[in-house]
Each structure stands twice: as structure tokens, then as C-alpha cells.
Amino acid sequence: MKRLPATRVYYGLEFLLSMPTWVVISIYLVRELNLSPLELILMGTAMEAAVFLFEVPTGVVADTYGRKLSLVIGFLGMGAAWLLVGVVSAPWAIIVLWAAWGLAYTFTSGAYQAWITDEVGVEWVPEVFLRGARLAYAGALLGLAVSVLIGTQSLRAAVIAGGALQIACAVACIVLMPETGFRRRPVEERAGAFTELRATALAGTRFVRGRPLLLLLLGISFFIGTASEAFDRLKEAHFLREIGLPAIGHLDAVVWFGGFAAVAMLFGFFAIGALQRRFERAGTGGIARLLLAFTATMAVAQLVFALTGAAVVAVVGLLTALLARQVLSPLWDIWVNQQITDSSVRATVNSITGQADAVGQAAGGPVLGVVGNAFGTGAALAGGALLLTPALALYGRAIRHGGREPELEDLPAVAS
């Protein structure tokens, strides 16, 4: 079968892979499996530990053997783990499966952005990322509606359907995905498999160490990771166990949380459209200022959500935090990939930034989980919001120096 144009495949993946929703899994884990705050956090920590261990090695695989191979492996593994979460019930099995999901995710992290960047070129990728983000919101809205419809009848069935869709995307990639931008070294220039992997990993590490702004991004990614784990795992539990959902009608919890997510996605869809029209005038400094503004908004909103006891105020705080997060992801991808001028290490460098996030989540998650068990989910969520403060300071430094780090640039060059 003829391969499709890369942008068409990318847009299709953005739409379809956004349809499986965490909202359904989170309610399923809290309401039907009754996982504790610590178990919910440990689920995320196991995933992030797997990401930490395998993010760079799998990114090196993508840079050495091909992005398409890496993506197919990743999508298959993610879909299988997601599907099995809807089959098993033991908390330890859920934790193990989510670690497996994290391992599979590392095959896509970095490789996905590197693949489309190489296919369309660095100069066109900002437009592609932003357009893809809008399609992702559209897919997520459709997926949310379908998941809520299924979930009102059976949360377990909704989870299984999400995993099956991811597996179907992997199969479609095998048949339809082109890979024209990646060039593996000729056979006569190759060393052994381990030597090739090691050489690519070292090249990626040297590239990051030689770019002061990328070092700054690693610090930001670490602190955002430490702050995000509590919010990602406990926001639904906070409503269900401590605040209570608004007393309007007799709506099922899955409908409420689906509605929250839908509002955030609609905002993201239109916000990205506005950013897309203004992007050419923003530049690197403009993107950094936008990232700072939305991260600060997210921190304040999460703190309000954590500390209020009023359901309506909690809804406003939650929605504001979700709205800010919808815009952050594509802006971050653009900012990072604009700094990577060497295509041969693109997936590896993206993976290194992902690894910094994973280290932060693995470090901060268990601590906040213990806080949640001892003092309640509100305390854990407040702690997570406060952990965003160092990231704000690093964004401010990037803006103040125009992306340069004079102290680091004055250090001797890293030896090859």
C-alpha cells in the first residue's frame, strides 16, 4: 500500500491517539478499584521510573535504527498496557502495567517529534505542531464524548476500548507511515549495535551540554515534573473524596469530569488557533514569555483548587489549571525543537528533556503521595503547586538573558 504524506499521518495520529482519555481510567481506579492516594501516586511513580530508566536508551534507538520502528513498538506497547488496565483489578498489577506503559511511551517520546521534524523541516514544524495540537483537541473531544457514553454503562469497557484504539494506530503506522527524513549510516560505516547506540547517546549528551539554553530547559522540565504528579493522579480523588461535585442535577461523576476536560479542550483548540496566527511575531523570547505566563497561571489555579472547600471555586481552579496546561504542551515542543540543530540527535535530545521530567515526577510523586495519605489530597495538591516556583524562576532567567547563559558559555568546551 502506498505511504501517505507525513503531515497527513501526523495529523491523523494526533487526532486518533488523543481519543483515549485518562478521565475514564482515573474514575475507574478511584470509584471501582478504590485505589488509595498513595497507590495512585505509586502508579504514576512506577511509570516515571520506567521513563527515567529507558527514555534516553529508546531515544537512541530512534536515532540509530529509525523513528518509525520506535513509534510502532511504542504505540503497540502503550495500547496493550492501557487495555490490560481495564482487565485486571489488583493494585499491584495496575502499578506494574502502568510501568510497562511508561516503558512503551519512551519509544514514542522524542521519536515522534523527531520524525515529523525531519519529514517537514525545522522551519515548517512550528506550524505543523500547532495545527496538530488543534486536531488533537478535536480528537480528544470526540474521544471524550464516546468514552463518557460508554463509561456511563461500563467504565471497564471504556478503558479497554481506549487501549484497542492505540493498538490500531500502531498497525496503521506499519502500513501508512513514511520515513524519508531519517538516514541511517551506510553499512560500511556502522560499528556493532552497542557501539552505535553508545555513540549516538554520547553525541546527544554532548549536544545538550554545549547548548546552555537546553540545560536550562532540563531544569524547568525537572521542576514541572515534581509538581505535576499529584495533580495528574489526585484531582479526581480530591473531588470525589474531599470536596464533592456540585449539586446540580444527578449527573454521574464521569459526565462531570468529561465536561471539565471538554471545556479545557475547547479552550485549547481556539487558543492554539490564535497562537498559530501570531506565532511568527512571537519568536523564541515570545514563546518563553508565554510559557512563563501559562505556568504561573497553572500554579495559582492548582493552589486555589487544593485549598478551597467550595465546590464551585474548586471547579474554577481546576478548569483554569487545565486550560493553562492545554496550551503549554505544543509551545514546549516548539521551544525545545527550535534549539536542536543536529537532526542525528534530535530524538535523543528530546528524550533527555523527557527524562528530566520523569526524574522530577519520580522524586516528587511518592513524597506527595505520603502527604496525601497523611493529610489529605488537598495538602498533596498544594505541595505540588508550590513546587512550580523554581520553574518560574528558570523561565524568568531564560527571558532575561534572551536564551543565553553567559556563565555556562564561558566554560571550556566539552571534549569529544
N, C-alpha and C positions, 0 to 999 in steps of 0.2 A: 504493500500500500504506500502511496506517495506521502512523504513527510509534509506537514503543514508549515506555514511560515512561523518563525519563532515567536513573534508577538502574538499571533493568534493562539498558539499553545499556551503561552504565558498568561494571557487574559483568561483563557478557559480554565487553567489551573487555579488562578486567583479566585474565580467565581465558584468553582466546584469545591475546592479544598476549604473554602470559608463556610460551607454549608453545615458541616458537623459542628455543633455548639457545645461549649463547656457548661453552659447554663443547665442543660439537661443532666449531664454527669454529676454536677455539683449537688443538685437537688436529690438525685438518685442516691448519692453517697450519704447525704445528711438524713433524708427522710426515710429511705427504705433500708439502708445498711447501717444507719445510726453511727457513723464514724465520729470519734471524738475530735476536738480541735487539734490535739497533738497528732492523732492518726492522719488527719487531713494534711497537716503541715509535713509530716514524715513522708507522705505520698509525694508531695512536691519536692522534698529534700532528696528522696531517692532518685527522682527524675533528674534533678540538677546535679547530683553526684555523678550520674551516668554521663550527663552533658560535659561536666568538668573533665572526666577521665577520657572521653572519646571525641570531644569537639575538634581538637586540633588533629589527631590522627585521621579522622574521617574527612576533615577538610583537605588534608594532604592527599588522601586517596583521590578526591575530586580533582586536585591539581595535577596529580600524577597519571591517573588512568582514565579520567573523563568525568564530566559533570553529570551526563545522562545516566551512566551506570550508578553513580552515587544517589541520584534522585530516585531512581526506580527502587533501589534497595530501601531507601528511607521511607518512601510512601507505602510500600508493602508492609514494612515493619510497624509503622505508625498505625495503619489501618487494622492490622491483626491485633495489636495490643489494645486499641480502642474497643474493638469488637469484643474481645475476651473480658474486658472490664464489665461488660453487660452480661456476661455468662457466669462468672464466679461471684462469690459473696464474702469470702473470708478476708478480713482487713489485710493480713499479711500478703495474700495473693494479689490484692489490688495494688499494694505498695510495690511488689515485685513487677507487676505488669506495667506500672507507670514508669518504673526504672527502665524497662525494655522500650517503652515509648520514647523515653529520653534518648536512649542509645540510637534508635531509628531516626529520631529527629536530627541528630548530629550529622547524618548523611545528607540531609537537605540543607541544614544551616550553612550559609556560606556558599555552598554549591549552587543553590537556587539563584541567588543574586549574581554570582559569578557567571553562570550560564547565560542569563539574559543580557548581562552587561557585555559579554564577549560577542553575543549574537548581534546586538544593535549598535554597540559602540558607546563609549563613556559620554559623548556629547548628547546622545539621544536618551540615555537611560533615565534622567530625572522625569521626563515626560511619561515614559513607559511606567515607571514606578508609581507615579501619581494616578495615571489612568487605571493601572492595575488595582491600586488601592480602592478606587471608586467601584470597580467591578467586584472587588472582594466584599465591600459593604452591601452591594446588591445581592450577591450570593448568600451572604450571611443573613440578610433579612429574609430571603426565601427559605433558607435552611431553618431559620428560627421559627418561621410560621409552620413549616412542616413538622419540625421537632416538637413544638408545643402541641400541635394537633395530635401527633402520635403519643406524646408524653402524657396527655390528659387521660389516655386509655392505658398506656403501659410505658413507664419510664425506661424499663429494661429494653423494650423493643426499640425505642428511640435511640438509645446508646448503641445497640447492635447495628442499626441502620447507618449511623454515622461512620462506624468502622468499615462497613461494606463499601461505602462510597469512596473512602480513601483508597481502598484496595483497587477499586475500579479505575481510579485515576492513575495508579501505578501501571496497570495493564495498558491503558490508553497511551501513556508515555512511551512504552516499549514500541508501539506501532507508529505513533504520530510525531514524536519529538525529534526535531532536527538538532544536530550538533556540528555546526560549521566553523564556529569561532575558536574552538579548542584544538590545539595542535600538540599531540604527544611527540616527544622526541623520536627521531628515527631509530630503528632497531640497533644500528651500529653504534649509536651514541649512548645507548642505555647501559646502566650498570645493573646489578641484581636488584630484585624488588625492594629489599630492605634498604639498600644504598640509595635507590631513587627516592623512596619515602623520606629517608633521613635528610637527603639533600634539599628536598622541597620544604620540609619543616624548618630547616636552618635558614633557608633563603627567606621564608616568610617572617621568621623571628627577627632576622637582621633588618628586614624592611620596616617592621614596626618600630624597632629600636632607633632606626635612623630618621623617623618622622615624629618630631615632638608632639604634633597635634594628635597623632594616633595614640601616643602614650597617655595623653590627656583623656582621650575617649575611653581608654581602658579603665581609668579611674572612675569616670562617670558611669560606665556600664556596671562596674562593681557595686557602687552605692545604690544605683537604681535596682540592682538585683537584691541587695539586702533588704530594701524597702518593700519590694513587690510581693514577696511570698505570702505574707499574712493577708494582704488584700485579695490576692488571687484565690486563696484557699478558704478564707473565713467570711467573706462578705455575705454569702447566702446564710451561713450558720448564724451570723450576727443578727440578721433579721428574724430568722426562724426561732432562735432560742432566747434572744435578749430583748429585742425591740418589739417585734411583732409587725406584721404587714398592715398597711392602712385598712381600716374597717369600712371599705367601700364595696358593697355587693358581697358575693360569696365566691370570689374568684379563686381558683386553685393557685398554689404557690408558683407552679411552672408558668402560669399565664402572667403573673406579676413580674417574675424575673425575665420572662421573654419580652414583656413590654418595656422593661428598663433597658434591656440590650437593644431592642428595636429603636428606641429613641436615640441612643448613643450612635447606632449605625447610621441612621438617617442624618444626624448631625455630621458625622464623619464624611458621608457621601457629598454633602453640599459644601462642607468646609474644605475638603480636598479639591473640589472643583474651583473654589475661589482661590486657593493657593496655587493651583495649576496656572491660572491666568496671570498671577502676579509673580510667579517663580523666577522668571528671567531677570526681574529687577531686584530680587532679594539678594542673590549672591551668597557666598559661604557665611559671611558675617550675619546676614539677614536670617539665614537658617538657624544659626546658633542662637540668635535673639528669640526666634520663635520657639525653639526647644526650651530655652530658659523660661519663657513666659508660660508655656503649657505645663512644664514640670512643676513650677511654683503653684500654679492653679490646682494641679493634681494633689500636691502636698497639703494645701489648705483644705481642699474638699474632703480628702481622706480623714483629716483630723476632725473636721466637723462631723462626718459620718460616724467616727469612732466614739465621740464624746457625747453626742446628743442622745436624749432618751425619747424624743418626739419622732414619731414615725414619718410625719411629713417632712421635717427638717432632714431626717436621715435619707429620705428619698432624694431630696435636692442635693445633698452632699454626695450621695452615690452617683447620681446622674452626672454631676459636674466632673467628678473624677473619671468616670467612664468616657465622657465627651473629650476630655483632655487626652486621654490615652489613645483614642481613636486617631488623633492627628499625629501623635508622636512617632509612631512606628515608621510610616513612609518617609518622614523628614529625617529620621535617624539613618535609615538605609541610604538615602541620598547623600547625607553628610559624610558617612563613612566611606562610601564607594567613590566619592569625589577625591578622596585622599590617596586612593590606591592606583598608582600609575603603572604598575607592573602586572600585566594580566596573568603571568605564570604563577603568581602567589595570591591571586585575588580571593579564591575560596579559603585558603589558609588564613589570610589576614582577617576576613570576615569571621572565621571560626574562632580566632583568638579573641576578638571582641565579644563573641558569644560566650566564650569560656570565662571571661571576666564576670559577665552577668551570672553565670552558673555558680562561680565561686561565691559571689555575694549572696545568692539565694541559699546555697548550701550552708553558708556560715550564719546567716541571719535567721533562716527559717526555723530550725529546731529551738533556738532561744526564744523566738516569739511564740512558738507552739507551747513551750513550757509556761510562758507568761499567760497565754490564753487558757491553759488548763487551771492555773492557779488563781488568776484574777479575772478571767472572762475574756471573751473575744474582743470587747471594746478596748481593753488595755493592750492587747496584741496589735490591733489595728492602729492605735495611736502611736505605739512604738515604731511601727513600720513607716508611718507618715513622717515622723521626726527624722528617720534615717535618710530621708531625701535631702536633708540640709547640705551635707557635703557635696552632693551632685550639683546643687545650685551654685555653690561657691566655685566649682570647677568650670561650669558653664560661664560664669562671670569672668573667670580668668581667660578663657578662650576668646571671649568677646573683647576684653580689654587689650589683649595682645594681638588681636587680628589673626588668631590662629597660629601665632608663632610663640615659641618658648625660648627666649634668648639664653637662659641659663643652661638649658639642655643642648642647644645648638652649639654652645661654646665648648662642650665636652669633646674629647678626641673621638674620631670616627671608630665605629665598631669594626674589628678585624674580621675578614672573611675566613 
